[in-house]
């Protein structure tokens, strides 16, 4: 398997003129095609540059459905390999994507080469099988609320803080003056929104586990409920960013396969991962792509770029003008305070 550094050298070797841009697409697509040739399964990657320099547009949002529609063209199923690298985002957008993919594929295997957190973990839990390496991680699914000041706070912490305020004020009414500035910052419907967001994340995961990963298990209802509650409570009692490894996930009853169990498959998947991560050294912030070379790319300059199988401008660079078919999409994640992000 070529290492991260070896793939970087391969990418740099595509520079044809001094000062030119590397052809990230050429190398990335080479490895996606090689993975498909090995498995014989339709292959899609969903990657965002969320571990980099804080690029906008890395969350799962409703606009990603356009990318999914683009890369599903030409795919026939019934099996899909999804390679997922994401910090999460909107649970509602994730549900929309899952529903769409399930109309096309009856067997979805998700690879998590590094991390799929929050709503991306929910997405992974909607698949039939999760493939993880020793270094891979999922994350808690407790919702993160966007408050009017633009900050993210766990829904559970907000609910607990309200309970704490109520208890302290009941015991000593003079404590109201200390709590008032905090409580005023949440808005009048925040409690209800926190409760609904928590219920939604657990409900979706329970539904997906019963329908897909655990469908052959006679105790699927009870197991799905226990798994969904554990993924939610994990974040409530610890950190939303604290990873959940494959052994923990498997111990809870999930169908988790070790990436290292098949050396050739591990090499192919990690080569796709390394090549895609290198693409983010340019201006790409999000890449949705299939093994046919059809891609939907979000750039940091806030332009959506669609690439067909015949190629186009490198995903790491910037096109000279927005693609035909619609105006540029502005911004990364939509600003919807207050609201929930998983």
C-alpha positions as CSV (number, residue, x, y, z in Angstrom):
1,X,0.0,0.0,0.0
2,X,1.4,3.5,-0.8
3,X,1.7,5.6,2.3
4,X,0.4,9.1,2.8
5,X,3.8,10.5,1.8
6,X,4.1,8.2,-1.2
7,X,0.7,9.3,-2.6
8,X,1.7,12.9,-2.0
9,X,4.8,12.4,-4.1
10,X,2.6,10.7,-6.8
11,X,0.3,13.8,-6.8
12,X,3.2,16.2,-6.9
13,X,4.6,14.4,-9.9
14,X,1.5,15.4,-11.9
15,X,2.6,19.0,-12.0
16,X,3.5,19.6,-15.6
17,X,4.8,23.1,-15.5
18,X,6.7,25.1,-12.8
19,X,4.2,26.7,-10.4
20,X,1.3,24.6,-11.8
21,X,-1.3,22.9,-9.7
22,X,-1.2,19.1,-9.1
23,X,-3.8,17.0,-10.6
24,X,-5.5,15.8,-7.5
25,X,-8.4,14.3,-9.4
26,X,-6.3,12.0,-11.5
27,X,-4.7,10.3,-8.5
28,X,-7.8,10.2,-6.3
29,X,-9.9,8.7,-9.1
30,X,-7.3,6.2,-9.9
31,X,-7.6,4.8,-6.4
32,X,-11.4,5.0,-6.3
33,X,-11.5,3.1,-9.6
34,X,-9.1,0.5,-8.2
35,X,-11.3,-0.1,-5.1
36,X,-14.3,-0.6,-7.3
37,X,-12.4,-3.0,-9.6
38,X,-11.5,-5.1,-6.5
39,X,-15.0,-5.2,-4.9
40,X,-17.2,-5.1,-8.0
41,X,-19.6,-2.9,-6.0
42,X,-20.8,0.6,-6.7
43,X,-18.6,3.1,-4.7
44,X,-19.3,6.6,-3.4
45,X,-17.1,8.7,-1.2
46,X,-18.4,11.5,1.0
47,X,-15.5,13.6,2.4
48,X,-15.1,17.0,4.0
49,X,-12.1,18.9,5.2
50,X,-13.3,19.2,8.8
51,X,-9.9,18.4,10.3
52,X,-8.0,21.0,8.4
53,X,-7.9,24.8,8.6
54,X,-11.5,25.3,9.5
55,X,-13.0,25.6,6.0
56,X,-16.7,26.5,5.8
57,X,-19.1,24.1,4.2
58,X,-18.1,20.8,5.9
59,X,-21.3,19.9,7.7
60,X,-24.0,17.5,6.3
61,X,-26.7,19.8,4.9
62,X,-29.8,19.4,2.7
63,X,-27.8,20.7,-0.2
64,X,-25.7,17.5,-0.2
65,X,-28.7,15.8,-1.7
66,X,-27.8,17.4,-5.0
67,X,-24.4,15.8,-4.8
68,X,-25.9,12.4,-4.0
69,X,-28.3,12.7,-7.0
70,X,-25.3,13.6,-9.2
71,X,-23.1,10.7,-8.1
72,X,-25.9,8.1,-8.1
73,X,-26.3,8.6,-11.9
74,X,-25.1,5.4,-13.6
75,X,-25.1,3.3,-10.5
76,X,-27.2,0.2,-10.4
77,X,-26.7,-1.6,-7.1
78,X,-27.9,-3.5,-5.3
79,X,-24.7,-3.2,-3.2
80,X,-23.0,0.1,-2.3
81,X,-19.7,0.8,-0.7
82,X,-19.7,4.2,1.0
83,X,-16.5,5.8,2.3
84,X,-17.4,8.3,4.9
85,X,-15.3,11.1,6.6
86,X,-17.4,13.8,8.2
87,X,-17.9,15.7,11.5
88,X,-21.7,15.4,11.2
89,X,-24.3,18.1,10.7
90,X,-28.1,18.1,10.3
91,X,-29.9,15.0,11.4
92,X,-32.8,15.9,9.1
93,X,-30.4,16.2,6.1
94,X,-28.8,12.9,7.0
95,X,-32.3,11.3,7.2
96,X,-33.1,12.6,3.7
97,X,-29.8,11.2,2.3
98,X,-30.4,7.8,4.0
99,X,-33.9,7.6,2.7
100,X,-32.7,8.4,-0.9
101,X,-29.9,5.9,-0.9
102,X,-32.1,3.1,0.5
103,X,-34.4,3.5,-2.5
104,X,-31.5,2.5,-4.7
105,X,-29.4,0.1,-2.6
106,X,-30.5,-2.9,-0.5
107,X,-27.0,-3.5,0.9
108,X,-24.8,-0.6,2.0
109,X,-21.4,-1.2,3.5
110,X,-19.8,1.9,5.1
111,X,-16.0,2.3,5.5
112,X,-14.8,4.7,8.2
113,X,-11.1,5.1,7.4
114,X,-10.6,7.7,10.2
115,X,-13.7,9.3,11.7
116,X,-17.5,9.7,11.2
117,X,-18.9,11.7,14.0
118,X,-22.3,12.8,15.3
119,X,-24.8,12.8,12.4
120,X,-22.2,11.0,10.3
121,X,-22.3,8.3,12.9
122,X,-26.0,8.2,12.5
123,X,-25.5,7.7,8.8
124,X,-23.1,4.8,9.5
125,X,-25.7,3.2,11.8
126,X,-28.1,3.3,8.9
127,X,-25.9,0.9,6.9
128,X,-25.8,-2.9,6.9
129,X,-22.1,-3.2,7.9
130,X,-19.5,-0.8,9.3
131,X,-15.8,-1.4,8.4
132,X,-13.4,0.2,10.8
133,X,-9.6,0.2,11.4
134,X,-7.8,0.2,14.7
135,X,-7.6,4.0,14.3
136,X,-11.2,4.6,13.2
137,X,-13.9,6.1,15.3
138,X,-17.6,6.9,15.4
139,X,-19.0,9.5,17.8
140,X,-21.9,10.2,20.1
141,X,-25.2,11.2,18.5
142,X,-26.4,13.7,21.2
143,X,-27.6,16.8,19.4
144,X,-25.7,20.1,19.5
145,X,-27.9,23.1,19.6
146,X,-27.0,26.3,17.8
147,X,-27.9,29.2,20.1
148,X,-28.7,32.8,19.0
149,X,-25.1,33.8,19.7
150,X,-23.9,31.2,17.1
151,X,-22.4,28.8,19.6
152,X,-22.9,25.1,19.8
153,X,-24.1,23.5,23.1
154,X,-25.2,19.9,23.8
155,X,-28.9,19.7,24.1
156,X,-28.6,17.7,27.3
157,X,-26.4,20.3,28.9
158,X,-28.9,23.0,28.2
159,X,-31.7,20.9,29.7
160,X,-29.6,20.1,32.8
161,X,-28.7,23.7,33.2
162,X,-32.4,24.7,33.2
163,X,-33.0,22.1,35.8
164,X,-30.1,23.4,37.9
165,X,-31.4,27.0,37.6
166,X,-34.9,25.9,38.6
167,X,-33.6,24.1,41.7
168,X,-31.3,26.9,42.8
169,X,-33.9,29.7,42.2
170,X,-36.6,27.6,44.1
171,X,-34.2,27.3,47.0
172,X,-33.0,30.9,46.9
173,X,-35.0,33.4,44.8
174,X,-32.1,35.9,44.9
175,X,-30.2,33.5,42.6
176,X,-32.5,34.6,39.7
177,X,-30.3,37.7,39.1
178,X,-27.3,35.4,38.5
179,X,-29.2,33.1,36.2
180,X,-31.2,35.6,34.2
181,X,-28.4,36.6,31.7
182,X,-27.8,32.9,30.9
183,X,-31.4,31.9,30.5
184,X,-32.2,35.0,28.4
185,X,-29.6,33.8,25.9
186,X,-31.4,30.6,25.0
187,X,-34.7,31.9,23.6
188,X,-38.2,30.9,24.7
189,X,-38.5,27.6,22.8
190,X,-35.1,26.2,23.5
191,X,-36.2,23.6,26.0
192,X,-38.8,22.1,23.6
193,X,-36.3,22.2,20.7
194,X,-33.7,20.4,22.8
195,X,-36.1,17.7,23.7
196,X,-37.3,17.2,20.2
197,X,-33.8,17.1,18.8
198,X,-32.8,14.4,21.3
199,X,-35.9,12.4,20.5
200,X,-35.3,12.7,16.8
201,X,-31.7,11.4,16.9
202,X,-32.6,8.4,18.9
203,X,-35.8,7.6,16.9
204,X,-34.0,7.7,13.6
205,X,-31.1,5.4,14.7
206,X,-33.6,2.9,16.3
207,X,-35.6,2.9,13.1
208,X,-32.6,2.4,10.8
209,X,-31.0,-0.3,13.0
210,X,-34.3,-2.3,13.0
211,X,-34.7,-1.9,9.3
212,X,-31.2,-2.6,8.1
213,X,-28.2,-3.7,10.3
214,X,-30.3,-5.8,12.8
215,X,-33.2,-6.8,10.5
216,X,-32.4,-10.5,10.8
217,X,-32.1,-10.4,14.6
218,X,-35.2,-11.6,16.4
219,X,-34.4,-9.2,19.2
220,X,-33.8,-6.3,16.9
221,X,-36.3,-3.9,18.5
222,X,-34.7,-4.2,22.0
223,X,-31.2,-4.1,20.6
224,X,-31.8,-1.1,18.4
225,X,-33.3,0.8,21.4
226,X,-30.3,-0.1,23.6
227,X,-27.7,0.9,21.0
228,X,-29.4,4.2,20.2
229,X,-29.7,5.1,23.8
230,X,-26.0,4.2,24.4
231,X,-24.8,6.3,21.5
232,X,-26.9,9.2,22.9
233,X,-26.0,8.8,26.5
234,X,-22.3,8.4,25.7
235,X,-22.2,12.0,24.6
236,X,-24.4,13.2,27.5
237,X,-22.0,12.0,30.1
238,X,-18.7,12.6,28.4
239,X,-17.5,14.7,25.4
240,X,-19.3,15.0,22.1
241,X,-16.0,14.8,20.4
242,X,-14.8,11.7,22.2
243,X,-14.5,8.8,19.8
244,X,-16.1,5.4,19.9
245,X,-13.8,2.7,18.7
246,X,-14.7,-0.5,16.8
247,X,-14.4,-2.8,19.9
248,X,-16.9,-0.6,21.9
249,X,-19.3,-0.4,18.9
250,X,-19.1,-4.2,18.3
251,X,-19.6,-4.9,22.0
252,X,-22.9,-3.0,21.8
253,X,-24.2,-5.4,19.0
254,X,-23.3,-3.5,15.8
255,X,-22.0,-5.4,12.8
256,X,-18.5,-4.1,12.7
257,X,-15.8,-5.6,10.5
258,X,-12.1,-5.0,11.0
259,X,-10.5,-3.2,8.1
260,X,-7.3,-5.1,8.6
261,X,-9.1,-8.5,8.1
262,X,-8.5,-8.1,4.3
263,X,-5.1,-6.6,3.6
264,X,-5.8,-5.9,0.0
265,X,-9.1,-4.2,0.8
266,X,-7.4,-2.2,3.6
267,X,-4.7,-1.0,1.2
268,X,-7.3,0.0,-1.4
269,X,-9.5,1.9,1.0
270,X,-6.7,3.8,2.7
271,X,-5.2,4.8,-0.6
272,X,-8.6,6.4,-1.5
273,X,-8.5,8.1,1.9
274,X,-5.0,9.5,1.6
275,X,-5.6,10.7,-2.0
276,X,-8.8,12.5,-1.0
277,X,-7.3,14.1,2.1
278,X,-4.5,15.4,-0.1
279,X,-7.1,17.0,-2.4
280,X,-8.1,19.3,0.5
281,X,-4.7,21.0,0.3
282,X,-6.4,23.0,-2.5
283,X,-9.7,24.8,-2.3
284,X,-12.0,21.9,-2.0
285,X,-14.0,21.6,1.2
286,X,-16.4,18.8,0.4
287,X,-16.2,16.0,-2.2
288,X,-18.9,13.6,-3.1
289,X,-17.8,11.3,-5.9
290,X,-18.4,7.8,-7.4
291,X,-16.1,5.3,-9.1
292,X,-17.2,6.5,-12.5
293,X,-15.5,9.8,-11.9
294,X,-18.7,11.7,-11.5
295,X,-18.2,14.3,-8.7
296,X,-19.9,17.1,-6.8
297,X,-17.4,19.4,-5.1
298,X,-17.9,22.3,-2.8
299,X,-15.1,24.9,-2.9
300,X,-14.0,27.3,-0.2
301,X,-14.7,30.2,-2.7
302,X,-18.4,29.2,-2.3
303,X,-18.9,27.7,-5.8
304,X,-20.4,24.4,-6.4
305,X,-18.6,22.4,-9.1
306,X,-20.0,19.3,-10.9
307,X,-17.6,17.0,-12.7
308,X,-18.7,14.3,-15.1
309,X,-16.9,11.2,-15.9
310,X,-14.8,13.0,-18.5
311,X,-13.3,15.2,-15.8
312,X,-13.1,19.0,-15.4
313,X,-11.1,21.5,-13.4
314,X,-9.2,19.9,-10.5
315,X,-11.2,19.6,-7.4
316,X,-8.4,21.0,-5.4
317,X,-8.3,24.2,-7.5
318,X,-11.0,26.7,-8.4
319,X,-12.9,27.0,-11.7
320,X,-12.9,30.2,-13.5
321,X,-16.6,30.6,-13.3
322,X,-19.6,28.8,-11.7
323,X,-20.8,25.7,-13.5
324,X,-23.9,25.9,-15.6
325,X,-27.2,24.8,-14.2
326,X,-27.6,27.3,-11.3
327,X,-26.1,30.1,-9.3
328,X,-23.3,29.7,-6.9
329,X,-24.2,28.3,-3.5
330,X,-23.2,30.7,-0.7
331,X,-21.9,29.8,2.7
332,X,-21.1,26.5,4.3
333,X,-23.5,25.3,6.9
334,X,-26.8,27.2,6.9
335,X,-27.3,29.6,9.8
336,X,-30.4,28.5,11.6
337,X,-30.2,29.6,15.2
338,X,-31.6,28.2,17.3
339,X,-31.3,24.7,15.9
340,X,-29.7,21.3,16.2
341,X,-26.6,19.9,14.6
342,X,-25.6,16.2,15.3
